[in-house]
């Protein structure tokens, strides 16, 4: 199971600040990739992470999937590559 998960969400129905506070309260490291996109480090399955996020998402527009950190390519801010390598 991938330790890094990618969270895509609709910020018109899920408050970004609430989502980040919930991740912090769960002690799940995360980084913002771009608006509506987070990478998180967790050993939880995507389904378990969804359940842990609880009421703040409440069946709203969100998708959580594994991120294979051994198979990616692209150009993003250098801080993102550093975060991926560290987690």
Residue pairs with C-beta under 8 A, 6 or more apart in sequence:
1 43
1 45
1 66
2 66
2 67
2 68
2 69
3 41
3 42
3 43
3 69
3 87
4 39
4 40
4 41
4 66
4 67
4 69
4 84
4 87
5 39
5 40
5 42
5 44
5 46
5 49
5 64
5 65
5 66
5 67
6 33
6 37
6 38
6 39
6 64
6 65
6 66
6 67
7 19
7 37
7 38
7 39
7 40
7 49
7 62
7 63
7 64
8 36
8 37
8 62
8 63
8 64
8 65
9 19
9 36
9 38
9 57
9 60
9 61
9 62
9 63
10 36
10 60
10 61
10 62
11 35
11 36
13 60
13 61
14 56
14 57
14 60
14 61
14 62
15 56
18 56
19 38
19 53
19 56
19 57
20 30
20 38
22 53
22 54
22 56
23 30
23 38
23 40
23 53
26 52
28 40
28 41
28 42
28 49
29 40
29 41
29 87
30 38
30 39
30 40
30 41
31 38
31 39
31 79
31 80
31 83
32 38
33 39
33 76
33 80
39 67
39 80
39 83
39 84
39 87
40 49
41 87
42 49
44 52
46 64
46 65
46 66
49 64
50 57
50 62
50 64
53 62
69 84
69 87
72 84
